[in-house]
């Protein structure tokens, strides 16, 4: 019993630490505990998840429901979440029943880890370690997002994403550019537009063809 309590306290300590590391606005522990809905939602989820695992009926879902009312964040108690998750701002975040999230993941507001229909079984995404999911991104279906992936704001991802890559657009397209991240942080102001890039390539080819025809 003492070991269980120590492990729980260690997780809470890590959850607080990751907020300090990623949010320069976090001034002290009291602000984090009382003013960070992402932290509050995560604590309530962990409690509900434990109750769900030991077979307690109804109460885990009711805690999830109350958490959504209080924080604006909906996490199903059956979801599997690793260590040091940071839900930044958090309003509108939805994490579905069969979603799985690895360690050291950052999720911004309005993110959905959802299903694509009424199918049963595993129907929500599996997120790897050290993943950043930008504001408003939607990751849908039983797909896998690899380790060290960056998903740009507003992207809609419906296919597997390989590790060490960046996804942008609707539907999400994989791009890999070193300038998009610095020290592992997604640089939202430098996310490329793959469609725009392709159009520019076509324009360049047309100009080259026209130049050759004129000669």
Backbone bond lengths (Angstrom), bond angles and torsions (degrees), N, CA, C in turn:
res aa  C-N    CA-C-N  psi(-1)  N-CA   C-N-CA  omega(-1)  CA-C   N-CA-C  phi
1 X - - - 1.457 - - 1.528 111.02 -
2 X 1.349 116.00 -42.31 1.466 120.22 179.11 1.524 109.96 -63.21
3 X 1.351 115.85 -40.19 1.462 119.94 179.80 1.531 110.68 -62.66
4 X 1.346 117.44 -41.03 1.458 121.91 179.14 1.512 110.87 -61.95
5 X 1.337 116.75 -45.71 1.456 120.53 179.60 1.525 111.28 -63.97
6 X 1.329 117.18 -39.68 1.466 121.07 179.46 1.519 110.84 -63.98
7 X 1.358 116.24 -41.35 1.452 120.46 179.25 1.522 110.70 -64.85
8 X 1.339 117.09 -40.41 1.459 121.19 178.67 1.512 111.30 -64.24
9 X 1.337 116.79 -44.78 1.464 121.13 178.76 1.526 111.27 -63.78
10 X 1.332 116.29 -36.15 1.461 120.67 178.26 1.522 110.48 -65.07
11 X 1.355 117.98 -39.97 1.459 121.68 178.08 1.525 110.89 -64.19
12 X 1.329 116.30 -43.19 1.465 120.56 179.54 1.529 110.06 -62.59
13 X 1.327 116.12 -42.05 1.457 120.68 178.15 1.527 110.85 -60.45
14 X 1.331 116.78 -42.44 1.468 121.20 178.38 1.522 111.19 -65.57
15 X 1.349 116.88 -39.03 1.470 120.90 179.11 1.523 111.32 -63.56
16 X 1.321 116.71 -36.19 1.467 120.60 176.76 1.522 110.59 -71.82
17 X 1.321 116.26 -41.47 1.465 121.32 -178.30 1.517 111.56 -61.64
18 X 1.356 117.27 -40.99 1.457 120.32 -177.11 1.526 111.12 -66.94
19 X 1.324 117.56 -28.95 1.465 120.42 175.87 1.523 110.09 -68.84
20 X 1.333 116.77 -44.06 1.465 120.19 176.01 1.529 111.39 -57.25
21 X 1.328 115.99 -40.15 1.463 120.51 -175.35 1.522 112.85 -72.65
22 X 1.330 117.09 -27.84 1.469 120.22 -172.43 1.518 115.04 -110.14
23 X 1.316 118.06 -12.38 1.460 120.39 -178.41 1.528 110.87 -125.51
24 X 1.332 117.97 105.77 1.466 120.47 -179.62 1.519 113.21 -65.18
25 X 1.337 117.46 -13.94 1.469 120.62 179.40 1.520 112.59 -81.18
26 X 1.331 117.53 -10.32 1.466 120.81 179.97 1.520 109.83 -77.24
27 X 1.331 116.13 109.58 1.464 120.83 -173.86 1.520 113.86 -93.86
28 X 1.326 117.25 -33.62 1.461 119.98 -178.67 1.522 110.34 -158.99
29 X 1.319 115.69 170.09 1.456 121.41 -174.60 1.526 112.24 -65.51
30 X 1.331 117.32 -30.81 1.467 120.14 -179.26 1.529 110.84 -67.83
31 X 1.319 116.68 -38.33 1.459 120.34 176.15 1.525 110.51 -61.76
32 X 1.316 116.69 -43.42 1.455 120.89 -178.46 1.531 110.90 -63.80
33 X 1.314 117.17 -45.63 1.460 120.93 -176.89 1.526 111.92 -68.17
34 X 1.335 117.30 -41.40 1.458 120.26 -171.87 1.530 114.54 -101.21
35 X 1.339 118.16 -16.56 1.467 120.08 -172.94 1.522 114.36 -121.90
36 X 1.319 118.31 2.06 1.460 121.21 -178.93 1.524 109.70 -111.44
37 X 1.336 118.06 100.34 1.470 120.72 -178.15 1.522 113.18 -60.71
38 X 1.342 117.40 -30.88 1.458 119.91 178.40 1.514 111.56 -62.80
39 X 1.321 116.88 -42.20 1.466 121.69 177.66 1.526 110.63 -66.49
40 X 1.331 116.04 -44.05 1.465 120.13 -179.88 1.527 111.23 -61.92
41 X 1.341 115.93 -44.88 1.463 120.08 -179.89 1.526 111.51 -63.08
42 X 1.324 116.29 -37.66 1.462 120.36 -179.16 1.526 110.77 -67.66
43 X 1.349 117.29 -41.51 1.462 120.61 178.73 1.528 110.97 -63.07
44 X 1.327 116.19 -44.24 1.459 119.97 179.82 1.529 110.85 -67.05
45 X 1.332 116.65 -37.26 1.466 119.89 176.10 1.522 110.67 -60.95
46 X 1.323 117.17 -46.73 1.467 119.97 -176.85 1.532 110.81 -60.01
47 X 1.323 116.68 -38.24 1.463 120.78 177.66 1.530 110.48 -66.85
48 X 1.340 116.32 -47.63 1.462 120.96 -179.74 1.529 111.08 -63.10
49 X 1.334 116.07 -37.53 1.468 120.72 -179.63 1.528 110.87 -64.02
50 X 1.325 116.66 -40.97 1.468 119.97 177.51 1.527 111.07 -62.84
51 X 1.329 116.24 -42.59 1.462 120.02 178.36 1.532 110.71 -62.98
52 X 1.338 116.03 -40.76 1.464 120.87 179.79 1.528 110.65 -62.86
53 X 1.319 116.47 -40.99 1.462 121.18 -176.99 1.524 112.43 -66.18
54 X 1.331 117.10 -31.18 1.473 119.05 179.90 1.526 111.71 -92.21
55 X 1.336 116.52 6.25 1.452 119.90 172.09 1.511 116.89 89.39
56 X 1.323 117.92 16.35 1.462 120.13 177.90 1.532 108.80 -70.78
57 X 1.336 118.74 124.78 1.468 120.41 -178.53 1.527 112.12 -82.89
58 X 1.311 116.09 155.53 1.475 125.78 170.20 1.530 114.48 64.34
59 X 1.337 117.39 -52.97 1.469 121.11 -171.93 1.524 113.53 -55.43
60 X 1.347 119.77 -43.61 1.471 118.43 179.16 1.528 112.95 -57.84
61 X 1.335 117.18 -42.82 1.458 120.09 179.02 1.521 111.45 -67.70
62 X 1.314 116.51 -35.35 1.464 119.84 179.25 1.530 110.36 -67.45
63 X 1.331 116.95 -37.97 1.470 120.59 175.80 1.523 109.85 -63.14
64 X 1.336 116.29 -40.93 1.468 120.80 177.21 1.525 110.76 -61.49
65 X 1.311 115.96 -41.94 1.472 121.30 178.99 1.536 110.87 -63.17
66 X 1.323 116.96 -45.80 1.461 120.41 178.90 1.525 111.08 -65.08
67 X 1.345 116.03 -37.37 1.466 120.13 178.30 1.521 110.92 -60.61
68 X 1.336 116.26 -41.16 1.475 119.64 178.86 1.519 111.39 -63.49
69 X 1.324 116.99 -39.50 1.465 120.74 179.16 1.526 110.73 -65.68
70 X 1.331 116.50 -42.13 1.470 121.64 -174.77 1.523 111.97 -76.46
71 X 1.335 116.96 -42.72 1.470 120.75 -171.06 1.522 114.77 -109.53
72 X 1.335 117.73 -17.34 1.468 120.05 -173.83 1.507 112.98 79.41
73 X 1.327 117.55 9.38 1.456 123.54 -178.49 1.524 108.84 -116.05
74 X 1.333 116.67 129.71 1.458 120.50 -178.60 1.522 109.94 -115.05
75 X 1.326 115.90 114.42 1.460 121.79 178.29 1.526 107.83 -123.91
76 X 1.315 117.03 118.32 1.465 119.59 178.77 1.526 108.94 -67.64
77 X 1.326 117.90 136.38 1.475 119.73 -177.20 1.519 114.18 -64.45
78 X 1.336 118.32 -16.25 1.471 120.71 178.50 1.523 112.74 -86.16
79 X 1.339 117.50 -12.15 1.469 120.27 178.15 1.527 109.61 -60.96
80 X 1.330 116.00 152.90 1.462 121.05 179.72 1.527 109.00 -111.16
81 X 1.327 116.21 117.88 1.468 121.60 -175.72 1.519 109.40 -122.97
82 X 1.321 116.03 131.05 1.454 121.76 179.97 1.517 112.46 -78.38
83 X 1.311 115.21 -154.83 1.465 121.50 -175.28 1.521 111.48 -95.67
84 X 1.323 113.96 152.21 1.473 123.58 173.33 1.534 113.22 60.43
85 X 1.321 116.60 40.44 1.461 120.01 171.85 1.526 109.18 -75.04
86 X 1.337 116.72 134.44 1.463 121.54 176.55 1.519 108.29 -119.99
87 X 1.339 116.31 112.23 1.460 121.69 174.91 1.522 106.92 -98.71
88 X 1.323 116.77 103.96 1.465 121.71 -174.47 1.534 110.05 -86.50
89 X 1.309 117.39 129.41 1.474 124.75 -174.87 1.532 109.35 66.05
90 X 1.324 117.51 -67.85 1.452 120.57 166.26 1.510 118.09 93.12
91 X 1.315 119.20 -24.62 1.461 121.02 -176.13 1.528 111.42 -53.12
92 X 1.334 116.20 126.29 1.454 121.05 176.97 1.512 116.03 85.22
93 X 1.323 118.54 2.40 1.469 120.93 178.34 1.528 109.51 -70.45
94 X 1.339 116.19 133.92 1.467 122.16 177.90 1.525 108.54 -129.03
95 X 1.324 116.43 125.91 1.467 122.42 177.90 1.520 107.52 -123.11
96 X 1.342 116.52 114.12 1.447 122.30 -171.79 1.518 115.53 -74.86
97 X 1.320 114.00 173.11 1.473 122.80 -171.55 1.515 113.91 -57.26
98 X 1.330 118.25 -44.80 1.465 120.65 -175.17 1.531 112.46 -103.90
99 X 1.324 116.43 14.91 1.469 120.54 176.42 1.528 109.92 -67.58
100 X 1.327 115.58 146.72 1.457 121.91 175.82 1.524 108.22 -131.12
101 X 1.321 115.97 132.79 1.467 121.90 -177.50 1.518 108.48 -126.35
102 X 1.328 116.25 130.44 1.457 120.94 179.84 1.519 112.81 -77.72
103 X 1.323 115.79 -157.05 1.464 122.02 -178.38 1.526 111.77 -92.13
104 X 1.334 115.86 151.92 1.472 123.06 172.42 1.529 112.18 59.87
105 X 1.320 115.66 46.77 1.461 122.34 179.12 1.519 109.71 -103.35
106 X 1.346 116.60 141.08 1.461 122.48 176.03 1.523 108.44 -116.04
107 X 1.325 116.60 127.53 1.460 122.67 178.97 1.521 108.82 -123.26
108 X 1.331 116.44 128.36 1.459 120.93 177.80 1.529 110.57 -94.88
109 X 1.328 116.66 176.84 1.461 122.34 -174.25 1.529 112.79 -61.92
110 X 1.343 114.97 153.51 1.471 123.70 175.21 1.527 114.17 66.12
111 X 1.314 117.40 18.25 1.468 120.76 177.68 1.530 109.59 -82.89
112 X 1.339 116.26 139.84 1.453 121.57 176.25 1.523 110.50 -122.42
113 X 1.321 115.84 126.11 1.463 121.90 168.89 1.521 105.05 -107.90
114 X 1.329 116.00 88.68 1.455 120.77 -168.03 1.507 114.45 -122.07
115 X 1.336 114.67 179.19 1.452 122.12 176.21 1.518 110.58 -95.11
116 X 1.315 115.57 -179.04 1.465 120.25 -178.53 1.524 112.52 -119.41
117 X 1.313 117.96 2.39 1.460 119.84 -179.39 1.509 111.33 178.55
118 X 1.320 115.89 -150.78 1.467 121.30 -175.85 1.526 112.11 -102.99
119 X 1.329 116.83 19.46 1.451 119.96 -179.13 1.535 110.43 -65.69
120 X 1.330 115.79 157.75 1.461 121.02 179.35 1.526 109.77 -104.45
121 X 1.314 116.21 173.69 1.457 120.76 179.98 1.524 111.33 77.63
122 X 1.326 116.27 -151.97 1.464 121.01 -178.95 1.521 109.27 -70.63
123 X 1.314 116.92 111.61 1.469 120.38 -174.61 1.522 113.19 -134.15
124 X 1.327 116.94 8.20 1.457 121.35 178.54 1.529 109.99 -122.83
125 X 1.321 117.90 164.55 1.475 121.22 -173.32 1.528 113.84 -69.52
126 X 1.324 113.92 157.46 1.461 122.10 169.63 1.518 107.46 -113.64
127 X 1.310 116.64 119.88 1.465 122.79 -176.33 1.524 109.19 -103.85
128 X 1.329 116.76 130.70 1.461 120.95 -179.18 1.520 113.02 -75.90
129 X 1.324 115.90 -164.12 1.461 122.71 179.81 1.527 111.81 -86.95
130 X 1.330 115.78 150.69 1.468 121.89 174.25 1.527 111.87 57.08
131 X 1.322 116.28 47.72 1.467 122.91 -179.92 1.525 109.33 -107.46
132 X 1.331 116.80 141.29 1.459 122.26 174.45 1.528 108.06 -117.34
133 X 1.340 115.96 127.21 1.463 121.32 -178.73 1.520 108.33 -117.17
134 X 1.335 116.50 112.99 1.456 122.55 -174.55 1.523 113.17 -69.46
135 X 1.332 115.75 163.56 1.464 123.06 -176.23 1.527 111.76 -56.20
136 X 1.332 115.66 134.35 1.457 120.81 175.21 1.506 115.77 78.22
137 X 1.313 118.51 1.09 1.466 120.75 -179.76 1.526 110.53 -70.02
138 X 1.324 116.29 144.61 1.457 122.88 177.72 1.524 108.47 -120.62
139 X 1.312 116.80 121.23 1.459 122.21 177.85 1.518 106.14 -116.56
140 X 1.325 116.27 114.23 1.456 120.51 -166.38 1.522 112.84 -123.75
141 X 1.328 115.24 137.21 1.451 120.93 173.91 1.522 113.71 95.13
142 X 1.314 115.73 176.51 1.455 122.59 179.61 1.524 109.50 -81.70
143 X 1.329 115.12 74.03 1.466 121.23 -179.71 1.521 109.71 -121.65
144 X 1.317 115.79 165.32 1.459 120.93 -178.31 1.528 110.22 -117.12
145 X 1.312 115.04 131.09 1.461 122.41 175.45 1.523 107.09 -107.37
146 X 1.333 117.18 118.54 1.457 121.20 -174.08 1.520 114.25 -69.84
147 X 1.311 115.65 172.83 1.467 121.78 178.21 1.530 111.12 -64.70
148 X 1.322 115.71 149.71 1.471 123.14 174.87 1.530 113.28 61.28
149 X 1.321 116.80 31.15 1.463 121.30 179.03 1.520 109.80 -92.21
150 X 1.340 115.95 144.58 1.467 122.66 174.66 1.522 107.84 -118.11
151 X 1.324 116.74 126.12 1.459 121.21 -179.66 1.522 108.56 -114.16
152 X 1.322 116.65 118.37 1.457 121.93 -174.70 1.522 112.79 -67.98
153 X 1.318 115.58 156.29 1.459 122.13 -179.46 1.523 110.97 -58.00
154 X 1.338 115.86 136.63 1.452 121.24 176.25 1.515 115.57 78.49
155 X 1.313 118.16 1.11 1.463 120.86 -179.59 1.527 111.04 -71.79
156 X 1.325 115.85 150.23 1.466 121.88 174.22 1.526 107.37 -119.06
157 X 1.321 116.17 112.49 1.463 121.55 -173.26 1.524 109.41 -110.11
158 X 1.334 116.42 122.29 1.466 120.77 -178.57 1.530 111.90 -127.63
159 X 1.340 116.90 4.83 1.462 121.20 178.67 1.529 110.10 -128.63
160 X 1.320 116.50 160.78 1.460 120.73 177.60 1.523 110.83 -57.61
161 X 1.325 115.43 147.19 1.458 121.01 179.00 1.525 108.66 -122.74
162 X 1.339 118.41 124.74 1.468 120.18 -179.91 1.522 111.73 -70.22
163 X 1.300 116.16 158.55 1.457 121.17 -178.98 1.533 111.03 -64.27
164 X 1.325 115.50 159.20 1.464 123.28 175.95 1.524 113.36 58.90
165 X 1.316 116.88 37.40 1.461 119.44 179.64 1.516 110.14 -133.11
166 X 1.326 115.34 171.46 1.460 122.45 179.08 1.514 108.66 -124.73
167 X 1.327 116.31 139.83 1.459 122.09 -178.12 1.525 109.51 -118.90
168 X 1.325 116.55 134.62 1.462 120.96 176.04 1.525 109.12 -140.52
169 X 1.332 116.34 157.17 1.448 121.14 169.13 1.515 115.61 97.22
170 X 1.348 113.88 175.67 1.467 123.54 177.76 1.534 108.25 -129.61
171 X 1.310 120.22 110.41 1.461 124.98 -7.33 1.524 111.13 -69.38
172 X 1.315 116.40 162.71 1.460 120.67 -176.37 1.514 113.08 -61.98
173 X 1.321 116.31 134.15 1.465 122.23 177.26 1.521 109.07 -121.00
174 X 1.300 115.96 141.59 1.459 120.85 -178.25 1.514 110.11 -82.05
175 X 1.315 116.46 127.39 1.462 122.36 172.91 1.525 107.31 -129.27
176 X 1.295 116.60 155.07 1.467 120.44 178.24 1.523 107.84 -134.48
177 X 1.322 115.55 108.72 1.462 119.72 178.58 1.517 108.90 -141.25
178 X 1.326 116.37 124.27 1.460 120.37 -178.11 1.528 112.16 -59.95
179 X 1.330 116.20 -32.11 1.459 118.73 -176.16 1.527 112.69 -70.80
180 X 1.345 116.45 -9.12 1.455 119.32 -179.29 1.514 112.86 -78.14
181 X 1.321 117.92 -15.66 1.454 119.27 -179.68 1.522 110.10 -136.92
182 X 1.293 114.02 149.61 1.455 120.99 178.47 1.520 107.49 -137.38
183 X 1.320 116.65 117.86 1.456 121.31 -176.06 1.521 111.43 56.11
184 X 1.342 116.53 35.71 1.449 120.96 176.17 1.508 115.61 82.56
185 X 1.342 118.67 2.53 1.458 121.59 -177.92 1.524 109.89 -100.30
186 X 1.328 116.19 133.77 1.460 120.68 178.65 1.521 110.04 -69.64
187 X 1.341 116.35 125.20 1.459 121.34 179.83 1.527 108.12 -94.51
188 X 1.331 115.81 92.80 1.464 121.40 -172.72 1.524 112.77 -60.23
189 X 1.319 117.41 -28.25 1.458 120.40 -177.77 1.524 112.89 -81.20
190 X 1.332 117.43 -0.50 1.467 120.14 -178.64 1.527 111.48 -127.34
191 X 1.318 115.69 27.95 1.457 119.70 178.00 1.527 109.16 -80.31
192 X 1.323 118.71 124.44 1.464 120.81 -178.17 1.524 111.54 -76.64
193 X 1.318 115.65 158.19 1.455 121.96 175.11 1.525 107.28 -105.81
194 X 1.347 119.26 106.90 1.465 120.70 -174.93 1.525 113.14 -62.97
195 X 1.330 118.25 -33.90 1.463 121.27 178.73 1.529 109.91 -67.07
196 X 1.324 115.87 -45.09 1.459 120.91 178.02 1.530 110.50 -60.44
197 X 1.328 115.83 -40.18 1.467 120.03 179.47 1.521 111.50 -64.23
198 X 1.342 116.53 -40.89 1.462 120.35 179.63 1.530 111.21 -66.41
199 X 1.335 115.80 -39.68 1.474 119.79 177.57 1.521 110.36 -62.37
200 X 1.314 116.93 -41.37 1.462 120.45 178.24 1.525 111.57 -63.46
201 X 1.352 116.32 -37.35 1.462 119.60 177.55 1.528 110.58 -64.28
202 X 1.338 116.30 -43.14 1.464 120.37 178.88 1.528 111.27 -63.37
203 X 1.338 116.52 -40.38 1.465 120.69 178.14 1.523 110.35 -62.08
204 X 1.335 116.09 -42.70 1.469 120.09 179.40 1.526 111.05 -63.16
205 X 1.337 116.07 -40.85 1.469 119.92 178.97 1.526 111.20 -65.49
206 X 1.332 117.63 -40.03 1.458 121.41 178.56 1.530 111.60 -64.21
207 X 1.331 115.22 -40.91 1.461 119.68 178.24 1.531 109.77 -63.26
208 X 1.352 116.07 -40.70 1.467 120.46 179.88 1.531 110.28 -65.36
209 X 1.326 117.19 -43.27 1.466 121.63 178.40 1.514 110.70 -62.20
210 X 1.332 116.75 -45.34 1.477 121.98 -179.88 1.531 110.77 -61.31
211 X 1.347 114.21 -39.26 1.465 118.95 -179.80 1.524 110.48 -64.31
212 X 1.347 116.34 -41.41 1.459 120.83 -179.78 1.537 111.20 -67.54
213 X 1.333 116.74 -39.22 1.473 120.81 179.10 1.515 110.64 -65.79
214 X 1.328 117.82 -39.60 1.465 121.46 -179.55 1.527 111.61 -65.40
215 X 1.345 115.27 -30.02 1.459 118.95 178.94 1.518 111.35 -81.88
